[in-house]
Amino acid sequence: MMNPVINFTPGPSQLYFTVEDHMKVAFREGIPSLSHRSKKFTTIYKEAVDGLRELLGVPANYHLYFTGSASEIWERSIQNLVEKNSFHLVNGSFSKRFFEVAQQLSKNPSKIEVGAGLGFETSPLVPSEVELIAITQNETSTGVCVPLAVINDLRKTNPEALLVIDAVSSLPYPDFNYDIVDSVFFSVQKGFGLPAGLGVWMVNDRCIAKAESLLSKGISIGSYHSIPGLQTHAINYQTPETPNVLGIYLLSKVVADLVRHGIHRIRKETEYKAALLYHNLNKHPYLKPFVDNENLQSKTVIVADTGEHTEKITRALQAKGMYPGDGYGASKKSQLRFANFPTHSKEHFELLVDTLEKV
Amino acid sequence: MMNPVINFTPGPSQLYFTVEDHMKVAFREGIPSLSHRSKKFTTIYKEAVDGLRELLGVPANYHLYFTGSASEIWERSIQNLVEKNSFHLVNGSFSKRFFEVAQQLSKNPSKIEVGAGLGFETSPLVPSEVELIAITQNETSTGVCVPLAVINDLRKTNPEALLVIDAVSSLPYPDFNYDIVDSVFFSVQKGFGLPAGLGVWMVNDRCIAKAESLLSKGISIGSYHSIPGLQTHAINYQTPETPNVLGIYLLSKVVADLVRHGIHRIRKETEYKAALLYHNLNKHPYLKPFVDNENLQSKTVIVADTGEHTEKITRALQAKGMYPGDGYGASKKSQLRFANFPTHSKEHFELLVDTLEKV
């Protein structure tokens, strides 16, 4: 049976509508106790990887690894790809956390930071010695996105640095040019509508070479989840550790569903639903989008300034079975966040704006 | 519906027989998309922790954290608890891997190593400067256990070193004296009969103090999964990252089931089933236990020398729906491994020995 509510929290979010059926099949097929060293597991891993390549247009010079979370990928990225200096575009709690991870790993990160609700409409100047530029393409805390044009410009002005993209709360929506970035990662409990507990890390050959060069200099790049360790296993569709087998299985199935639905259609629908909600917020008597600049408004995590009306609006939505996300951190009581992921249908969004209009 | 086979592989192993029902309830209650920052999640975390404390007799000076795997706990243990020197009891592939993790993290580990099928019947001499003694209490690759008396002796002769126990494939069976060890960890896909993708790390106050002392010396102890970071969240039944919420929920439910079944009964049943299989192997015309020394024979992972008969025995077992684990590594074609976990009933083991007798 489906959960009768519509969960608009930006993660964990509403399950993709096919997940419960896939779970039933998983039990029928013994997936929850399947050995990660079995032939069948390698088939599942391959299906997930091939499906993601097809869905997102990920080229052959990229390699796909599984981790416990996207937080882990922050750490593994810094550990494997930075000898001394990373540079971080910071505009919210999660991009800031990525920066702090580099500090905690005793690297020497630098950053450009803007206030909440602001972002990067043009590409910032990056110090020349930087080895890695960390871009949180969608800041889940504030609903600010980094436009793809800015990523293009960063590549042009920094041909050598590794461009690492945190796309945790935006994929599968953004149509990245994988030829100009070097690593993209996400976790499955957001746009893919899956139970939490799995991160997906995509790295290109330049990342592998960088990790190997650190290793050859005697720098520790971790143990079981170093890039070379992951790569040695990934070429055989294996993992170094016993992974979240069930999570990888469910991912493979939902990715196949998304491929069938069509990435072009998913992107068009995402834009339609986002336009619907931003339009509603723009003309609303006492609500407005938190992010002013239209170029920086996220299509996948839409944040509304709700001020003193937050509780009333929440109650009105919940009365119709819709659960918005609280504002993040200090904005907990003055903002609401709405995820716009593939599992959120046009009808969900129409009901949402209809209810907001009538509050 | 239950999977009709009996999975004797030592991990991932047969699911605990209540897991599928718990999964149905989880979907009904919205657990797969539950926010890890919700009140309900803290209740689930607390239930899992309180249940494990009761089941295993873990005292109040221990703190329980969740990780992606036990492989992660190898790394976090070394990273957080060792400045320079760890010492490893090595008698198989997994204890060796723990040692190698310390090498990969640029520490200076030392070891005492014995051959496959051998173990430590008395406590080895440990260099005096060692900060951490790593004991793989049950070596999944060979079916050799470290007797609890040896752990007691190691404590007596090494009052200062942290005693860290890998109990991945033995818990909940061993009745550890938590007052003399400092950290115990396991993953859920073995003795607890759960889907893989979750490690449980138990550390005492001495471990917290050690991690904090490394941090105060400017040594990196990692980022989101450092002991101080985990502890700050754990006191509020929270996790630093978005964790495997569904896995933690299922753990809380299976632990409650095991508490109801009774730990005394679980231990007695484990010993009965182990005695049954070892007895069968000892008197079998062409099979024998791989581990000669009775004191070192694991009760929870029983390895049989099957030599040239491996395939024939496997076929005979599979014909009755029983799936043994292959031998590990080089012994893949000459040994079989049998998990003896709480989900494996006396009836399963009676059918197993009955079938082995008639081969």
Interface residues (C-beta under 8 A of the other chain):
Chain A: M1 N3 V5 N7 T9 G11 P12 S13 Q14 L15 V19 E20 M23 F27 R28 G30 P32 S33 L34 S35 H36 T67 G68 S69 A70 S71 E72 W74 E75 I78 E100 V101 Q104 L105 S106 S187 Q189 L194 P195 A196 G197 L198 G218 S220 G222 S223 Y224 H225 S226 P240 E241 T242 P243 N244 V245 L246 G247
Chain B: M1 N3 V5 N7 T9 G11 P12 S13 Q14 L15 V19 E20 M23 F27 R28 G30 P32 S33 L34 S35 H36 T67 G68 S69 A70 S71 E72 W74 E75 E100 V101 Q104 L105 S106 S187 Q189 G193 L194 P195 A196 G197 L198 G218 S220 G222 S223 Y224 H225 S226 P240 E241 T242 P243 N244 V245 L246 G247
